Amino acid sequence: MADPAYLAVVDTVLYGALVLAAGLTLLVSYRVIRGPTVPDRVVALDTIATNVVAIAALYAIWTQQGYFVGVSLVLAIIGFISTITVARYVTEGDIIE
């Protein structure tokens, strides 16, 4: 059994990390909306996807519910594929040759 003081510190750190990741996601959404170029918006969307994966993983640790880890892995895969697809479309103008 872990020390209750240690668990309180871990809860505080996890809560702070969740708030920080959510705040950063909101700030990056500004770049998605007002980005001067399409690559800026793509990078901002990739950052949002990464932050959402981090939020899901932190929430899984905080609540000790393992299925959020699976959710975060699926979100990471979807984010990776969508970033590669959009980057290929931006650079080459076509997704599938």
Biopython code that builds the backbone (N, CA, C, O; Angstrom):
import numpy as np
from Bio.PDB.StructureBuilder import StructureBuilder

atoms = [
    (1, "MET", "N", (0.846, -1.174, 0.000)),
    (1, "MET", "CA", (0.000, 0.000, 0.000)),
    (1, "MET", "C", (0.892, 1.237, 0.000)),
    (1, "MET", "O", (1.839, 1.343, 0.779)),
    (2, "ALA", "N", (0.569, 2.156, -0.880)),
    (2, "ALA", "CA", (1.393, 3.353, -1.005)),
    (2, "ALA", "C", (1.053, 4.356, 0.089)),
    (2, "ALA", "O", (-0.028, 4.333, 0.677)),
    (3, "ASP", "N", (1.997, 5.216, 0.334)),
    (3, "ASP", "CA", (1.837, 6.265, 1.328)),
    (3, "ASP", "C", (0.768, 7.259, 0.845)),
    (3, "ASP", "O", (0.824, 7.685, -0.308)),
    (4, "PRO", "N", (-0.206, 7.641, 1.694)),
    (4, "PRO", "CA", (-1.250, 8.581, 1.261)),
    (4, "PRO", "C", (-0.690, 9.935, 0.841)),
    (4, "PRO", "O", (-1.242, 10.569, -0.058)),
    (5, "ALA", "N", (0.382, 10.390, 1.463)),
    (5, "ALA", "CA", (0.979, 11.661, 1.061)),
    (5, "ALA", "C", (1.553, 11.551, -0.350)),
    (5, "ALA", "O", (1.445, 12.483, -1.147)),
    (6, "TYR", "N", (2.164, 10.404, -0.653)),
    (6, "TYR", "CA", (2.700, 10.181, -2.001)),
    (6, "TYR", "C", (1.576, 10.169, -3.037)),
    (6, "TYR", "O", (1.717, 10.741, -4.118)),
    (7, "LEU", "N", (0.461, 9.515, -2.702)),
    (7, "LEU", "CA", (-0.672, 9.472, -3.635)),
    (7, "LEU", "C", (-1.263, 10.854, -3.852)),
    (7, "LEU", "O", (-1.697, 11.172, -4.960)),
    (8, "ALA", "N", (-1.288, 11.681, -2.813)),
    (8, "ALA", "CA", (-1.798, 13.050, -2.975)),
    (8, "ALA", "C", (-0.899, 13.859, -3.893)),
    (8, "ALA", "O", (-1.391, 14.655, -4.693)),
    (9, "VAL", "N", (0.407, 13.670, -3.791)),
    (9, "VAL", "CA", (1.340, 14.385, -4.668)),
    (9, "VAL", "C", (1.160, 13.918, -6.108)),
    (9, "VAL", "O", (1.151, 14.729, -7.033)),
    (10, "VAL", "N", (1.016, 12.610, -6.293)),
    (10, "VAL", "CA", (0.828, 12.072, -7.649)),
    (10, "VAL", "C", (-0.479, 12.594, -8.244)),
    (10, "VAL", "O", (-0.520, 12.951, -9.421)),
    (11, "ASP", "N", (-1.540, 12.642, -7.450)),
    (11, "ASP", "CA", (-2.809, 13.176, -7.939)),
    (11, "ASP", "C", (-2.675, 14.642, -8.335)),
    (11, "ASP", "O", (-3.211, 15.067, -9.358)),
    (12, "THR", "N", (-1.967, 15.402, -7.531)),
    (12, "THR", "CA", (-1.780, 16.825, -7.834)),
    (12, "THR", "C", (-0.973, 17.009, -9.118)),
    (12, "THR", "O", (-1.306, 17.858, -9.946)),
    (13, "VAL", "N", (0.071, 16.227, -9.283)),
    (13, "VAL", "CA", (0.902, 16.334, -10.483)),
    (13, "VAL", "C", (0.105, 15.919, -11.718)),
    (13, "VAL", "O", (0.185, 16.568, -12.761)),
    (14, "LEU", "N", (-0.664, 14.835, -11.599)),
    (14, "LEU", "CA", (-1.473, 14.392, -12.744)),
    (14, "LEU", "C", (-2.527, 15.425, -13.098)),
    (14, "LEU", "O", (-2.756, 15.699, -14.276)),
    (15, "TYR", "N", (-3.173, 16.001, -12.092)),
    (15, "TYR", "CA", (-4.169, 17.034, -12.340)),
    (15, "TYR", "C", (-3.532, 18.247, -13.015)),
    (15, "TYR", "O", (-4.090, 18.800, -13.963)),
    (16, "GLY", "N", (-2.376, 18.654, -12.529)),
    (16, "GLY", "CA", (-1.672, 19.778, -13.142)),
    (16, "GLY", "C", (-1.277, 19.495, -14.584)),
    (16, "GLY", "O", (-1.382, 20.368, -15.445)),
    (17, "ALA", "N", (-0.825, 18.277, -14.843)),
    (17, "ALA", "CA", (-0.442, 17.914, -16.214)),
    (17, "ALA", "C", (-1.659, 17.897, -17.132)),
    (17, "ALA", "O", (-1.573, 18.307, -18.289)),
    (18, "LEU", "N", (-2.792, 17.424, -16.617)),
    (18, "LEU", "CA", (-4.020, 17.434, -17.425)),
    (18, "LEU", "C", (-4.451, 18.857, -17.754)),
    (18, "LEU", "O", (-4.825, 19.147, -18.891)),
    (19, "VAL", "N", (-4.402, 19.730, -16.780)),
    (19, "VAL", "CA", (-4.791, 21.132, -17.008)),
    (19, "VAL", "C", (-3.824, 21.795, -17.982)),
    (19, "VAL", "O", (-4.246, 22.544, -18.863)),
    (20, "LEU", "N", (-2.541, 21.525, -17.829)),
    (20, "LEU", "CA", (-1.535, 22.096, -18.730)),
    (20, "LEU", "C", (-1.735, 21.613, -20.160)),
    (20, "LEU", "O", (-1.687, 22.410, -21.097)),
    (21, "ALA", "N", (-1.958, 20.320, -20.334)),
    (21, "ALA", "CA", (-2.165, 19.783, -21.687)),
    (21, "ALA", "C", (-3.435, 20.339, -22.309)),
    (21, "ALA", "O", (-3.461, 20.636, -23.503)),
    (22, "ALA", "N", (-4.493, 20.484, -21.510)),
    (22, "ALA", "CA", (-5.738, 21.050, -22.049)),
    (22, "ALA", "C", (-5.555, 22.515, -22.423)),
    (22, "ALA", "O", (-6.048, 22.959, -23.460)),
    (23, "GLY", "N", (-4.852, 23.261, -21.588)),
    (23, "GLY", "CA", (-4.601, 24.672, -21.899)),
    (23, "GLY", "C", (-3.758, 24.840, -23.154)),
    (23, "GLY", "O", (-4.037, 25.705, -23.984)),
    (24, "LEU", "N", (-2.724, 24.011, -23.291)),
    (24, "LEU", "CA", (-1.888, 24.084, -24.492)),
    (24, "LEU", "C", (-2.680, 23.707, -25.742)),
    (24, "LEU", "O", (-2.460, 24.265, -26.817)),
    (25, "THR", "N", (-3.594, 22.766, -25.592)),
    (25, "THR", "CA", (-4.425, 22.388, -26.731)),
    (25, "THR", "C", (-5.297, 23.560, -27.171)),
    (25, "THR", "O", (-5.475, 23.798, -28.366)),
    (26, "LEU", "N", (-5.834, 24.282, -26.203)),
    (26, "LEU", "CA", (-6.641, 25.455, -26.548)),
    (26, "LEU", "C", (-5.794, 26.533, -27.218)),
    (26, "LEU", "O", (-6.247, 27.175, -28.166)),
    (27, "LEU", "N", (-4.575, 26.736, -26.735)),
    (27, "LEU", "CA", (-3.702, 27.742, -27.351)),
    (27, "LEU", "C", (-3.315, 27.352, -28.778)),
    (27, "LEU", "O", (-3.255, 28.209, -29.659)),
    (28, "VAL", "N", (-3.058, 26.093, -29.003)),
    (28, "VAL", "CA", (-2.679, 25.646, -30.346)),
    (28, "VAL", "C", (-3.865, 25.729, -31.304)),
    (28, "VAL", "O", (-3.680, 25.901, -32.508)),
    (29, "SER", "N", (-5.072, 25.608, -30.778)),
    (29, "SER", "CA", (-6.239, 25.719, -31.657)),
    (29, "SER", "C", (-6.319, 27.098, -32.301)),
    (29, "SER", "O", (-6.897, 27.248, -33.378)),
    (30, "TYR", "N", (-5.746, 28.101, -31.652)),
    (30, "TYR", "CA", (-5.682, 29.426, -32.272)),
    (30, "TYR", "C", (-4.870, 29.367, -33.567)),
    (30, "TYR", "O", (-5.233, 29.995, -34.561)),
    (31, "ARG", "N", (-3.766, 28.605, -33.549)),
    (31, "ARG", "CA", (-2.934, 28.491, -34.758)),
    (31, "ARG", "C", (-3.686, 27.727, -35.861)),
    (31, "ARG", "O", (-3.487, 27.996, -37.046)),
    (32, "VAL", "N", (-4.531, 26.799, -35.480)),
    (32, "VAL", "CA", (-5.315, 26.080, -36.488)),
    (32, "VAL", "C", (-6.282, 27.047, -37.173)),
    (32, "VAL", "O", (-6.473, 26.994, -38.388)),
    (33, "ILE", "N", (-6.881, 27.917, -36.386)),
    (33, "ILE", "CA", (-7.872, 28.836, -36.940)),
    (33, "ILE", "C", (-7.204, 29.958, -37.716)),
    (33, "ILE", "O", (-7.646, 30.285, -38.818)),
    (34, "ARG", "N", (-6.149, 30.559, -37.170)),
    (34, "ARG", "CA", (-5.540, 31.749, -37.751)),
    (34, "ARG", "C", (-4.204, 31.476, -38.432)),
    (34, "ARG", "O", (-3.510, 32.423, -38.804)),
    (35, "GLY", "N", (-3.826, 30.223, -38.605)),
    (35, "GLY", "CA", (-2.524, 29.912, -39.188)),
    (35, "GLY", "C", (-2.334, 30.594, -40.525)),
    (35, "GLY", "O", (-3.229, 30.564, -41.370)),
    (36, "PRO", "N", (-1.173, 31.212, -40.731)),
    (36, "PRO", "CA", (-1.006, 31.909, -41.999)),
    (36, "PRO", "C", (-0.884, 30.965, -43.198)),
    (36, "PRO", "O", (-1.270, 31.326, -44.310)),
    (37, "THR", "N", (-0.356, 29.772, -42.981)),
    (37, "THR", "CA", (-0.199, 28.848, -44.104)),
    (37, "THR", "C", (-0.797, 27.492, -43.735)),
    (37, "THR", "O", (-1.070, 27.197, -42.571)),
    (38, "VAL", "N", (-0.987, 26.692, -44.760)),
    (38, "VAL", "CA", (-1.528, 25.347, -44.534)),
    (38, "VAL", "C", (-0.566, 24.474, -43.715)),
    (38, "VAL", "O", (-1.022, 23.767, -42.816)),
    (39, "PRO", "N", (0.755, 24.495, -43.991)),
    (39, "PRO", "CA", (1.644, 23.687, -43.133)),
    (39, "PRO", "C", (1.595, 24.083, -41.662)),
    (39, "PRO", "O", (1.731, 23.225, -40.790)),
    (40, "ASP", "N", (1.401, 25.375, -41.372)),
    (40, "ASP", "CA", (1.260, 25.781, -39.970)),
    (40, "ASP", "C", (0.041, 25.125, -39.346)),
    (40, "ASP", "O", (0.087, 24.669, -38.204)),
    (41, "ARG", "N", (-1.031, 25.081, -40.090)),
    (41, "ARG", "CA", (-2.253, 24.459, -39.571)),
    (41, "ARG", "C", (-2.081, 22.956, -39.397)),
    (41, "ARG", "O", (-2.605, 22.377, -38.445)),
    (42, "VAL", "N", (-1.355, 22.324, -40.306)),
    (42, "VAL", "CA", (-1.116, 20.876, -40.189)),
    (42, "VAL", "C", (-0.286, 20.567, -38.947)),
    (42, "VAL", "O", (-0.585, 19.624, -38.214)),
    (43, "VAL", "N", (0.742, 21.353, -38.716)),
    (43, "VAL", "CA", (1.572, 21.142, -37.524)),
    (43, "VAL", "C", (0.736, 21.379, -36.268)),
    (43, "VAL", "O", (0.878, 20.651, -35.285)),
    (44, "ALA", "N", (-0.129, 22.386, -36.290)),
    (44, "ALA", "CA", (-0.976, 22.660, -35.132)),
    (44, "ALA", "C", (-1.955, 21.507, -34.896)),
    (44, "ALA", "O", (-2.197, 21.127, -33.751)),
    (45, "LEU", "N", (-2.512, 20.955, -35.959)),
    (45, "LEU", "CA", (-3.414, 19.809, -35.797)),
    (45, "LEU", "C", (-2.670, 18.595, -35.263)),
    (45, "LEU", "O", (-3.208, 17.848, -34.446)),
    (46, "ASP", "N", (-1.451, 18.395, -35.712)),
    (46, "ASP", "CA", (-0.646, 17.289, -35.189)),
    (46, "ASP", "C", (-0.356, 17.489, -33.705)),
    (46, "ASP", "O", (-0.375, 16.534, -32.927)),
    (47, "THR", "N", (-0.092, 18.714, -33.325)),
    (47, "THR", "CA", (0.146, 19.014, -31.913)),
    (47, "THR", "C", (-1.104, 18.759, -31.075)),
    (47, "THR", "O", (-1.020, 18.227, -29.968)),
    (48, "ILE", "N", (-2.253, 19.139, -31.605)),
    (48, "ILE", "CA", (-3.509, 18.878, -30.893)),
    (48, "ILE", "C", (-3.727, 17.377, -30.736)),
    (48, "ILE", "O", (-4.138, 16.920, -29.670)),
    (49, "ALA", "N", (-3.455, 16.608, -31.786)),
    (49, "ALA", "CA", (-3.621, 15.155, -31.705)),
    (49, "ALA", "C", (-2.689, 14.566, -30.650)),
    (49, "ALA", "O", (-3.080, 13.680, -29.889)),
    (50, "THR", "N", (-1.462, 15.063, -30.610)),
    (50, "THR", "CA", (-0.513, 14.581, -29.608)),
    (50, "THR", "C", (-0.971, 14.939, -28.200)),
    (50, "THR", "O", (-0.856, 14.130, -27.280)),
    (51, "ASN", "N", (-1.492, 16.153, -28.035)),
    (51, "ASN", "CA", (-1.974, 16.562, -26.713)),
    (51, "ASN", "C", (-3.186, 15.743, -26.286)),
    (51, "ASN", "O", (-3.324, 15.415, -25.108)),
    (52, "VAL", "N", (-4.059, 15.413, -27.218)),
    (52, "VAL", "CA", (-5.229, 14.597, -26.874)),
    (52, "VAL", "C", (-4.788, 13.190, -26.448)),
    (52, "VAL", "O", (-5.359, 12.612, -25.524)),
    (53, "VAL", "N", (-3.783, 12.652, -27.116)),
    (53, "VAL", "CA", (-3.239, 11.351, -26.713)),
    (53, "VAL", "C", (-2.653, 11.444, -25.304)),
    (53, "VAL", "O", (-2.850, 10.549, -24.482)),
    (54, "ALA", "N", (-1.940, 12.518, -25.036)),
    (54, "ALA", "CA", (-1.369, 12.700, -23.701)),
    (54, "ALA", "C", (-2.460, 12.838, -22.651)),
    (54, "ALA", "O", (-2.345, 12.285, -21.558)),
    (55, "ILE", "N", (-3.518, 13.574, -22.977)),
    (55, "ILE", "CA", (-4.627, 13.738, -22.037)),
    (55, "ILE", "C", (-5.280, 12.391, -21.747)),
    (55, "ILE", "O", (-5.591, 12.091, -20.594)),
    (56, "ALA", "N", (-5.491, 11.580, -22.776)),
    (56, "ALA", "CA", (-6.107, 10.266, -22.564)),
    (56, "ALA", "C", (-5.211, 9.368, -21.715)),
    (56, "ALA", "O", (-5.698, 8.646, -20.845)),
    (57, "ALA", "N", (-3.906, 9.412, -21.967)),
    (57, "ALA", "CA", (-2.986, 8.579, -21.183)),
    (57, "ALA", "C", (-2.911, 9.056, -19.731)),
    (57, "ALA", "O", (-2.907, 8.244, -18.805)),
    (58, "LEU", "N", (-2.852, 10.376, -19.537)),
    (58, "LEU", "CA", (-2.826, 10.900, -18.168)),
    (58, "LEU", "C", (-4.125, 10.580, -17.430)),
    (58, "LEU", "O", (-4.107, 10.264, -16.240)),
    (59, "TYR", "N", (-5.241, 10.664, -18.134)),
    (59, "TYR", "CA", (-6.521, 10.343, -17.509)),
    (59, "TYR", "C", (-6.577, 8.859, -17.142)),
    (59, "TYR", "O", (-7.140, 8.490, -16.111)),
    (60, "ALA", "N", (-5.992, 8.013, -17.989)),
    (60, "ALA", "CA", (-5.938, 6.579, -17.681)),
    (60, "ALA", "C", (-5.133, 6.315, -16.416)),
    (60, "ALA", "O", (-5.502, 5.476, -15.594)),
    (61, "ILE", "N", (-4.037, 7.039, -16.273)),
    (61, "ILE", "CA", (-3.220, 6.875, -15.056)),
    (61, "ILE", "C", (-3.973, 7.411, -13.846)),
    (61, "ILE", "O", (-3.987, 6.787, -12.785)),
    (62, "TRP", "N", (-4.596, 8.567, -14.014)),
    (62, "TRP", "CA", (-5.276, 9.221, -12.890)),
    (62, "TRP", "C", (-6.452, 8.386, -12.366)),
    (62, "TRP", "O", (-6.633, 8.234, -11.157)),
    (63, "THR", "N", (-7.245, 7.848, -13.301)),
    (63, "THR", "CA", (-8.429, 7.091, -12.903)),
    (63, "THR", "C", (-8.161, 5.602, -12.775)),
    (63, "THR", "O", (-9.020, 4.855, -12.306)),
    (64, "GLN", "N", (-6.971, 5.159, -13.190)),
    (64, "GLN", "CA", (-6.596, 3.744, -13.158)),
    (64, "GLN", "C", (-7.577, 2.884, -13.956)),
    (64, "GLN", "O", (-7.945, 1.783, -13.545)),
    (65, "GLN", "N", (-7.985, 3.415, -15.099)),
    (65, "GLN", "CA", (-8.861, 2.671, -16.013)),
    (65, "GLN", "C", (-8.062, 2.396, -17.284)),
    (65, "GLN", "O", (-7.712, 3.313, -18.027)),
    (66, "GLY", "N", (-7.784, 1.126, -17.513)),
    (66, "GLY", "CA", (-6.884, 0.740, -18.579)),
    (66, "GLY", "C", (-7.385, 0.964, -19.982)),
    (66, "GLY", "O", (-6.584, 1.078, -20.909)),
    (67, "TYR", "N", (-8.693, 1.031, -20.165)),
    (67, "TYR", "CA", (-9.168, 1.152, -21.548)),
    (67, "TYR", "C", (-8.857, 2.518, -22.143)),
    (67, "TYR", "O", (-8.906, 2.663, -23.365)),
    (68, "PHE", "N", (-8.542, 3.520, -21.341)),
    (68, "PHE", "CA", (-8.130, 4.804, -21.901)),
    (68, "PHE", "C", (-6.749, 4.712, -22.548)),
    (68, "PHE", "O", (-6.415, 5.520, -23.415)),
    (69, "VAL", "N", (-5.952, 3.742, -22.134)),
    (69, "VAL", "CA", (-4.662, 3.530, -22.794)),
    (69, "VAL", "C", (-4.902, 3.038, -24.223)),
    (69, "VAL", "O", (-4.229, 3.478, -25.155)),
    (70, "GLY", "N", (-5.863, 2.127, -24.390)),
    (70, "GLY", "CA", (-6.220, 1.678, -25.732)),
    (70, "GLY", "C", (-6.759, 2.805, -26.581)),
    (70, "GLY", "O", (-6.444, 2.911, -27.766)),
    (71, "VAL", "N", (-7.572, 3.644, -25.972)),
    (71, "VAL", "CA", (-8.103, 4.815, -26.683)),
    (71, "VAL", "C", (-6.970, 5.730, -27.123)),
    (71, "VAL", "O", (-6.971, 6.237, -28.245)),
    (72, "SER", "N", (-6.004, 5.939, -26.236)),
    (72, "SER", "CA", (-4.891, 6.821, -26.597)),
    (72, "SER", "C", (-4.041, 6.218, -27.711)),
    (72, "SER", "O", (-3.536, 6.947, -28.565)),
    (73, "LEU", "N", (-3.879, 4.903, -27.711)),
    (73, "LEU", "CA", (-3.108, 4.271, -28.792)),
    (73, "LEU", "C", (-3.823, 4.403, -30.140)),
    (73, "LEU", "O", (-3.187, 4.673, -31.159)),
    (74, "VAL", "N", (-5.131, 4.213, -30.141)),
    (74, "VAL", "CA", (-5.897, 4.362, -31.390)),
    (74, "VAL", "C", (-5.837, 5.808, -31.877)),
    (74, "VAL", "O", (-5.677, 6.058, -33.072)),
    (75, "LEU", "N", (-5.964, 6.760, -30.946)),
    (75, "LEU", "CA", (-5.858, 8.171, -31.328)),
    (75, "LEU", "C", (-4.475, 8.501, -31.886)),
    (75, "LEU", "O", (-4.356, 9.289, -32.825)),
    (76, "ALA", "N", (-3.436, 7.906, -31.314)),
    (76, "ALA", "CA", (-2.083, 8.141, -31.818)),
    (76, "ALA", "C", (-1.924, 7.609, -33.239)),
    (76, "ALA", "O", (-1.302, 8.250, -34.086)),
    (77, "ILE", "N", (-2.488, 6.440, -33.491)),
    (77, "ILE", "CA", (-2.397, 5.871, -34.839)),
    (77, "ILE", "C", (-3.159, 6.732, -35.836)),
    (77, "ILE", "O", (-2.664, 7.013, -36.927)),
    (78, "ILE", "N", (-4.360, 7.149, -35.463)),
    (78, "ILE", "CA", (-5.163, 7.996, -36.351)),
    (78, "ILE", "C", (-4.454, 9.330, -36.597)),
    (78, "ILE", "O", (-4.433, 9.822, -37.726)),
    (79, "GLY", "N", (-3.878, 9.909, -35.556)),
    (79, "GLY", "CA", (-3.154, 11.165, -35.717)),
    (79, "GLY", "C", (-1.952, 11.029, -36.623)),
    (79, "GLY", "O", (-1.688, 11.909, -37.443)),
    (80, "PHE", "N", (-1.215, 9.933, -36.487)),
    (80, "PHE", "CA", (-0.044, 9.709, -37.329)),
    (80, "PHE", "C", (-0.450, 9.552, -38.790)),
    (80, "PHE", "O", (0.149, 10.168, -39.671)),
    (81, "ILE", "N", (-1.455, 8.737, -39.047)),
    (81, "ILE", "CA", (-1.886, 8.505, -40.434)),
    (81, "ILE", "C", (-2.431, 9.788, -41.050)),
    (81, "ILE", "O", (-2.139, 10.096, -42.205)),
    (82, "SER", "N", (-3.220, 10.533, -40.285)),
    (82, "SER", "CA", (-3.777, 11.761, -40.845)),
    (82, "SER", "C", (-2.697, 12.805, -41.095)),
    (82, "SER", "O", (-2.784, 13.555, -42.068)),
    (83, "THR", "N", (-1.691, 12.870, -40.246)),
    (83, "THR", "CA", (-0.608, 13.824, -40.469)),
    (83, "THR", "C", (0.186, 13.460, -41.714)),
    (83, "THR", "O", (0.521, 14.335, -42.513)),
    (84, "ILE", "N", (0.486, 12.193, -41.885)),
    (84, "ILE", "CA", (1.218, 11.760, -43.078)),
    (84, "ILE", "C", (0.396, 12.031, -44.332)),
    (84, "ILE", "O", (0.935, 12.468, -45.348)),
    (85, "THR", "N", (-0.893, 11.774, -44.262)),
    (85, "THR", "CA", (-1.758, 11.989, -45.420)),
    (85, "THR", "C", (-1.821, 13.461, -45.799)),
    (85, "THR", "O", (-1.675, 13.807, -46.971)),
    (86, "VAL", "N", (-2.035, 14.315, -44.832)),
    (86, "VAL", "CA", (-2.132, 15.746, -45.125)),
    (86, "VAL", "C", (-0.781, 16.294, -45.588)),
    (86, "VAL", "O", (-0.731, 17.119, -46.501)),
    (87, "ALA", "N", (0.306, 15.847, -44.974)),
    (87, "ALA", "CA", (1.628, 16.309, -45.400)),
    (87, "ALA", "C", (1.921, 15.890, -46.829)),
    (87, "ALA", "O", (2.494, 16.660, -47.600)),
    (88, "ARG", "N", (1.536, 14.684, -47.184)),
    (88, "ARG", "CA", (1.743, 14.236, -48.570)),
    (88, "ARG", "C", (0.888, 15.042, -49.537)),
    (88, "ARG", "O", (1.325, 15.369, -50.641)),
    (89, "TYR", "N", (-0.344, 15.365, -49.115)),
    (89, "TYR", "CA", (-1.206, 16.162, -49.982)),
    (89, "TYR", "C", (-0.645, 17.570, -50.152)),
    (89, "TYR", "O", (-0.711, 18.131, -51.245)),
    (90, "VAL", "N", (-0.102, 18.142, -49.096)),
    (90, "VAL", "CA", (0.436, 19.504, -49.176)),
    (90, "VAL", "C", (1.690, 19.537, -50.042)),
    (90, "VAL", "O", (1.868, 20.459, -50.838)),
    (91, "THR", "N", (2.562, 18.536, -49.894)),
    (91, "THR", "CA", (3.826, 18.568, -50.627)),
    (91, "THR", "C", (3.694, 18.119, -52.070)),
    (91, "THR", "O", (4.362, 18.662, -52.949)),
    (92, "GLU", "N", (2.835, 17.128, -52.329)),
    (92, "GLU", "CA", (2.773, 16.579, -53.672)),
    (92, "GLU", "C", (1.453, 16.859, -54.382)),
    (92, "GLU", "O", (1.346, 16.636, -55.588)),
    (93, "GLY", "N", (0.458, 17.339, -53.662)),
    (93, "GLY", "CA", (-0.816, 17.671, -54.290)),
    (93, "GLY", "C", (-1.708, 16.477, -54.542)),
    (93, "GLY", "O", (-2.798, 16.621, -55.096)),
    (94, "ASP", "N", (-1.254, 15.284, -54.137)),
    (94, "ASP", "CA", (-2.040, 14.071, -54.343)),
    (94, "ASP", "C", (-1.705, 13.092, -53.224)),
    (94, "ASP", "O", (-0.562, 13.013, -52.774)),
    (95, "ILE", "N", (-2.710, 12.351, -52.783)),
    (95, "ILE", "CA", (-2.469, 11.405, -51.698)),
    (95, "ILE", "C", (-2.019, 10.059, -52.244)),
    (95, "ILE", "O", (-1.042, 9.480, -51.770)),
    (96, "ILE", "N", (-2.745, 9.566, -53.248)),
    (96, "ILE", "CA", (-2.425, 8.273, -53.853)),
    (96, "ILE", "C", (-2.034, 8.512, -55.296)),
    (96, "ILE", "O", (-2.763, 9.150, -56.055)),
    (97, "GLU", "N", (-0.860, 7.986, -55.669)),
    (97, "GLU", "CA", (-0.387, 8.184, -57.044)),
    (97, "GLU", "C", (-1.066, 7.225, -57.981)),
    (97, "GLU", "O", (-0.797, 7.241, -59.182)),
]
sb = StructureBuilder()
sb.init_structure("model")
sb.init_model(0)
sb.init_chain("A")
sb.init_seg("    ")
for serial, (resi, resn, name, xyz) in enumerate(atoms, 1):
    if name == "N":
        sb.init_residue(resn, " ", resi, " ")
    sb.init_atom(name, np.array(xyz, "f"), 0.0, 1.0, " ", f" {name:<3s}", serial, name[0])
structure = sb.get_structure()
